[in-house]
Amino acid sequence: MDWPLQDAKNQFSKVVQKARSEGPQTVTLRGERAAVVLSAEDYDALRAGKPSLVDDLLSEPIWDDELADAVMTRDKTPSRDVAF
């Protein structure tokens, strides 16, 4: 179901209840889709098996030998002068 933003704000508990019982609820802004309200169950199913941002940041990069060599042999001085 589509909810104009003002209606969604005024009836947020109803939007959430419908998301839980009927599925995703679309919020529109000036007639265009702006957001979707999902139940926690739908959200969890959508995110299942995908790494979080934290997982991505903490994982080690996969470097091939060519990239590792390029990083290790790069010039150690700044590429340009920066005046502070």
C-alpha positions in Angstrom: 0.0 0.0 0.0 1.2 3.6 -0.7 1.1 6.1 2.1 1.6 9.8 1.4 4.3 11.1 3.8 1.9 13.2 6.0 -0.5 10.2 6.4 2.4 7.9 7.2 3.7 10.3 9.9 0.2 10.7 11.4 -0.5 7.0 11.4 2.9 5.5 11.8 1.8 2.7 14.2 -0.7 1.6 11.6 2.0 1.7 8.9 4.1 -0.6 11.0 1.2 -2.9 11.8 0.4 -3.3 8.1 4.1 -3.9 7.3 4.1 -6.7 9.8 0.8 -8.3 8.7 0.5 -7.4 4.9 4.1 -6.8 3.8 6.2 -3.8 2.8 4.5 -0.4 2.9 5.6 2.4 0.5 5.8 6.0 1.6 5.5 8.6 -1.1 6.7 12.2 -1.2 4.9 14.4 -3.8 3.5 11.3 -5.4 6.9 9.5 -5.9 8.2 6.6 -3.9 10.5 7.8 -1.2 10.8 5.0 1.4 9.6 1.5 2.2 8.7 0.3 5.7 9.5 -3.4 6.2 8.8 -5.7 9.1 11.8 -6.8 11.0 11.3 -10.3 9.7 11.3 -9.1 6.0 14.4 -7.0 6.7 16.2 -9.9 8.3 15.4 -12.1 5.3 16.6 -9.4 3.0 19.9 -9.1 4.9 20.5 -12.8 5.4 23.9 -13.9 4.4 25.2 -10.4 3.5 28.2 -9.0 5.4 27.6 -5.9 7.5 29.6 -2.7 6.9 31.6 -3.6 10.0 32.4 -7.0 8.6 33.6 -5.4 5.3 35.8 -2.9 7.1 37.4 -5.5 9.4 38.0 -8.0 6.6 41.4 -8.2 5.1 41.8 -6.9 1.5 42.5 -9.6 -1.1 45.7 -8.4 -2.9 47.3 -10.2 -5.7 51.1 -10.2 -6.1 51.1 -7.4 -8.6 49.1 -5.0 -6.4 51.3 -5.9 -3.3 54.5 -5.2 -5.3 53.1 -1.9 -6.6 52.3 -0.8 -3.0 55.6 -1.9 -1.6 57.7 -0.2 -4.3 55.8 3.1 -4.6 57.6 6.3 -3.9 57.5 7.1 -0.2 57.5 10.9 -0.6 54.3 12.8 -1.1 53.3 13.3 -4.7 52.9 17.0 -4.2 53.9 19.7 -1.8 51.3 20.7 0.7 51.7 23.9 2.6 49.9 24.3 5.9 
